[in-house]
Amino acid sequence: GYFILCYPLSRYSRYLENKFNASHHH
């Protein structure tokens, strides 16, 4: 259960981080 709950969260946070980094660089 923990993995199922944690995996999407980590993936979403990584997506947010990429989005933030991209917007920050531009």
C-alpha positions in Angstrom: 0.0 0.0 0.0 2.8 2.4 0.8 4.5 1.9 -2.5 1.3 2.4 -4.4 0.7 5.6 -2.5 4.3 6.8 -2.6 5.1 6.1 -6.2 2.6 8.5 -7.8 3.5 11.1 -5.2 7.2 11.0 -6.0 6.4 11.0 -9.7 4.1 14.0 -9.4 6.7 15.8 -7.2 9.3 15.1 -9.9 7.0 16.4 -12.6 6.3 19.6 -10.5 10.1 20.0 -9.9 10.7 19.7 -13.7 8.0 22.2 -14.4 9.3 24.6 -11.7 12.9 24.3 -13.0 11.8 24.9 -16.6 9.8 28.0 -15.6 12.6 29.1 -13.4 15.2 28.8 -16.1 13.1 30.8 -18.6 
